[in-house]
């Protein structure tokens, strides 16, 4: 990545990390995907039970592959015929892995979900939640984060899943009530009641949507 962009990202990440700290959450900065992978593995003790949502960012840094081949109890949703069973197991996992649709520069996390298994696990259940977030997802405020989630992340994900929604056809949110909508539940995480439960690794790269 361009050195000027990297310097900007490092300075911005420091601000986000301070914001997370003020909200009872922990933040870390990784200068590359490889550094993010090493950092994530250092935060997840071997033998831990680990689940995740459908995060492209977690896959992008190679974390899911490492957990599958390592000494972890990885709850691989794709390996379950009964997806609901896998989703329910996630609520009692030691770690839940996710990305965020957006994060503000003062540490507020914004997520939108269709099935809502991801946002519900972020809110309550798993002992720890570990976010992998590219610096492309940092926004100025909650309003900007919501706009990013609805007009960038949602349309791309609707297209990725082949859903019949206005946003998948037009590329922007229409605040629809389509049966295929993936904007069913909105979660704004502004504070963690349990210190250290939520950790965020900010990555000096464009990850996910």
Backbone torsions as a table, in degrees:
resi	resn	phi	psi	omega
1	UNK	NA	145.9	178.0
2	UNK	-49.8	133.5	-175.2
3	UNK	-63.4	-32.1	178.1
4	UNK	-68.2	-39.9	177.1
5	UNK	-66.1	-40.8	179.9
6	UNK	-61.6	-40.8	178.9
7	UNK	-65.1	-43.4	177.0
8	UNK	-60.5	-44.4	-179.3
9	UNK	-62.6	-39.9	-179.9
10	UNK	-63.4	-43.5	179.8
11	UNK	-67.5	-41.9	179.2
12	UNK	-66.2	-40.3	179.1
13	UNK	-60.7	-37.8	179.1
14	UNK	-60.7	-37.9	178.0
15	UNK	-68.3	-42.6	179.1
16	UNK	-62.8	-42.4	-179.0
17	UNK	-62.8	-39.4	175.4
18	UNK	-63.1	-40.6	177.4
19	UNK	-63.2	-42.4	177.4
20	UNK	-61.1	-43.0	179.6
21	UNK	-59.7	-39.6	-180.0
22	UNK	-68.6	-15.2	-178.5
23	UNK	-107.7	18.4	176.7
24	UNK	68.7	26.2	176.6
25	UNK	-122.7	159.6	-178.5
26	UNK	-108.3	138.4	178.2
27	UNK	-124.3	149.0	179.6
28	UNK	-138.0	156.2	178.3
29	UNK	-123.1	130.3	177.5
30	UNK	-116.8	131.5	-176.4
31	UNK	-79.0	-9.0	180.0
32	UNK	-157.5	168.9	176.3
33	UNK	-64.1	-36.2	179.6
34	UNK	-65.4	-41.1	177.6
35	UNK	-67.0	-37.1	177.8
36	UNK	-63.5	-40.6	178.6
37	UNK	-62.7	-47.9	179.7
38	UNK	-61.7	-41.1	-179.7
39	UNK	-65.3	-44.6	-179.8
40	UNK	-60.4	-44.8	-179.4
41	UNK	-65.2	-31.0	178.8
42	UNK	-70.9	-21.2	-178.7
43	UNK	-91.9	-11.8	-177.7
44	UNK	-112.8	103.7	-178.6
45	UNK	-63.3	144.3	175.4
46	UNK	-58.3	145.5	-177.7
47	UNK	90.5	-9.2	-179.5
48	UNK	-68.9	147.2	169.0
49	UNK	-85.6	132.7	-172.8
50	UNK	-134.4	132.0	174.5
51	UNK	-128.7	174.3	-179.6
52	UNK	-160.3	162.8	169.8
53	UNK	-85.8	-158.8	-178.7
54	UNK	-93.0	49.8	-172.5
55	UNK	-75.6	121.0	174.2
56	UNK	-70.2	-30.8	-178.2
57	UNK	-67.9	-39.2	177.6
58	UNK	-62.0	-41.9	177.1
59	UNK	-66.6	-39.4	-173.1
60	UNK	-62.8	-33.6	179.1
61	UNK	-88.5	-1.2	177.9
62	UNK	85.3	12.9	-174.0
63	UNK	-71.4	-44.4	-178.7
64	UNK	-61.9	-39.6	179.3
65	UNK	-64.3	-41.9	179.6
66	UNK	-64.6	-39.3	-179.4
67	UNK	-68.8	-36.0	179.3
68	UNK	-65.0	-37.2	-176.2
69	UNK	-92.8	-9.4	-176.2
70	UNK	-96.3	-172.1	-178.0
71	UNK	-87.6	68.9	-179.1
72	UNK	-137.9	153.4	172.3
73	UNK	-91.8	83.6	-175.0
74	UNK	-88.3	119.9	-179.3
75	UNK	-87.1	94.1	-175.6
76	UNK	-86.8	102.8	-176.3
77	UNK	-57.8	-34.6	-178.4
78	UNK	-67.4	-19.0	-178.9
79	UNK	-88.3	-5.3	-177.8
80	UNK	-98.3	129.0	173.1
81	UNK	-68.1	-38.0	177.1
82	UNK	-96.1	95.8	-177.0
83	UNK	-62.6	-33.7	-180.0
84	UNK	-61.7	-38.7	178.9
85	UNK	-60.5	-44.1	179.0
86	UNK	-63.9	-40.2	179.4
87	UNK	-64.6	-39.1	179.7
88	UNK	-68.6	-36.3	178.0
89	UNK	-62.6	-29.0	-178.6
90	UNK	-61.2	-31.6	-175.2
91	UNK	-68.1	-18.2	179.1
92	UNK	-111.2	13.3	-178.4
93	UNK	-75.0	157.0	174.6
94	UNK	-69.1	-38.5	-178.4
95	UNK	-135.1	137.7	170.6
96	UNK	-117.2	128.4	-178.1
97	UNK	-102.4	139.9	-179.8
98	UNK	-157.5	169.0	162.7
99	UNK	-111.7	-169.4	175.0
100	UNK	-126.1	148.1	173.7
101	UNK	-70.1	-28.9	176.6
102	UNK	-166.8	157.9	175.0
103	UNK	-142.0	139.3	-179.8
104	UNK	-82.7	162.5	-178.5
105	UNK	-72.0	-5.4	172.8
106	UNK	-113.4	20.6	165.5
107	UNK	92.5	17.9	175.6
108	UNK	-92.4	129.9	-179.5
109	UNK	-97.3	135.7	179.6
110	UNK	-123.5	129.4	180.0
111	UNK	-140.3	142.4	175.5
112	UNK	-121.4	142.9	-175.2
113	UNK	-143.6	150.2	176.8
114	UNK	-92.8	-65.3	177.4
115	UNK	-70.8	-23.6	175.1
116	UNK	76.7	4.1	175.0
117	UNK	-63.9	-34.7	-177.9
118	UNK	-70.7	-51.7	-176.6
119	UNK	-68.3	-31.4	179.0
120	UNK	-69.8	-36.8	177.8
121	UNK	-70.5	-34.3	175.9
122	UNK	-63.3	-42.1	-175.1
123	UNK	-71.8	-38.6	-173.8
124	UNK	-164.7	145.3	175.4
125	UNK	126.7	-86.0	-178.6
126	UNK	-57.0	147.6	-177.5
127	UNK	-65.6	-36.2	-179.3
128	UNK	-135.2	146.1	173.4
129	UNK	-123.0	125.2	-179.3
130	UNK	-117.1	117.6	178.9
131	UNK	-96.8	137.7	169.6
132	UNK	-112.3	114.2	-170.4
133	UNK	-131.3	119.8	174.1
134	UNK	-70.8	152.0	-178.0
135	UNK	-68.4	-12.4	174.9
136	UNK	-66.9	-12.5	-176.4
137	UNK	-99.3	3.4	179.6
138	UNK	-80.4	129.0	-179.2
139	UNK	-123.4	164.6	-176.2
140	UNK	-68.9	-38.4	-174.4
141	UNK	-155.2	179.2	-177.1
142	UNK	-63.5	-38.2	178.8
143	UNK	-60.9	-44.9	178.0
144	UNK	-66.1	-36.6	178.8
145	UNK	-66.2	-41.7	177.4
146	UNK	-63.8	-41.8	178.9
147	UNK	-63.7	-39.7	177.5
148	UNK	-64.3	-45.5	-178.9
149	UNK	-60.3	-40.7	-174.8
150	UNK	-84.0	-31.8	-172.8
151	UNK	-107.2	-10.0	176.4
152	UNK	-116.9	-61.0	-175.2
153	UNK	-65.9	-48.4	-175.0
154	UNK	-63.2	-49.0	179.2
155	UNK	-60.6	-41.4	-179.4
156	UNK	-65.6	-43.1	179.1
157	UNK	-66.9	-37.2	176.4
158	UNK	-62.4	-39.7	176.1
159	UNK	-67.3	-40.6	-179.1
160	UNK	-61.7	-37.5	-178.6
161	UNK	-90.1	-0.3	179.5
162	UNK	67.3	37.1	-176.0
163	UNK	-87.6	149.1	-178.7
164	UNK	-93.9	77.1	179.7
165	UNK	-125.1	155.3	176.7
166	UNK	-57.2	-38.4	-177.5
167	UNK	-66.4	-30.6	179.8
168	UNK	-70.6	-24.7	-179.7
169	UNK	-91.8	-34.0	-173.6
170	UNK	-107.4	-15.9	176.8
171	UNK	83.3	11.3	178.7
172	UNK	-149.0	160.4	-177.6
173	UNK	-73.7	136.4	175.3
174	UNK	-115.2	13.2	-178.9
175	UNK	50.9	45.8	-170.5
176	UNK	-79.2	166.9	171.9
177	UNK	-120.7	34.2	178.9
178	UNK	-62.7	145.1	175.1
179	UNK	-58.3	-22.6	-179.8
180	UNK	-91.9	0.0	-174.5
181	UNK	-55.2	140.1	174.7
182	UNK	-104.4	6.2	178.1
183	UNK	-100.6	61.5	-176.8
184	UNK	-91.2	-39.4	-178.0
185	UNK	-129.7	134.4	177.2
186	UNK	-112.7	129.9	178.9
187	UNK	-123.0	120.9	173.8
188	UNK	-110.4	114.1	-178.4
189	UNK	-100.9	101.5	-176.2
190	UNK	-103.7	-13.2	179.9
191	UNK	-162.0	147.6	175.0
192	UNK	-111.6	120.8	-179.6
193	UNK	-65.8	-28.0	-176.4
194	UNK	-105.6	109.5	-176.2
195	UNK	-58.0	131.4	175.7
196	UNK	82.4	-5.8	-179.6
197	UNK	-66.7	-42.0	-178.1
198	UNK	-102.9	124.6	177.2
199	UNK	-124.1	141.9	-177.6
200	UNK	-126.6	122.3	172.5
201	UNK	-100.5	112.6	175.9
202	UNK	-87.6	129.7	-172.5
203	UNK	-115.1	132.3	179.5
204	UNK	-74.1	67.1	-178.4
205	UNK	-166.7	164.3	171.6
206	UNK	-90.9	111.7	-177.0
207	UNK	-122.4	139.3	172.6
208	UNK	62.0	-161.1	-175.7
209	UNK	-118.5	NA	NA
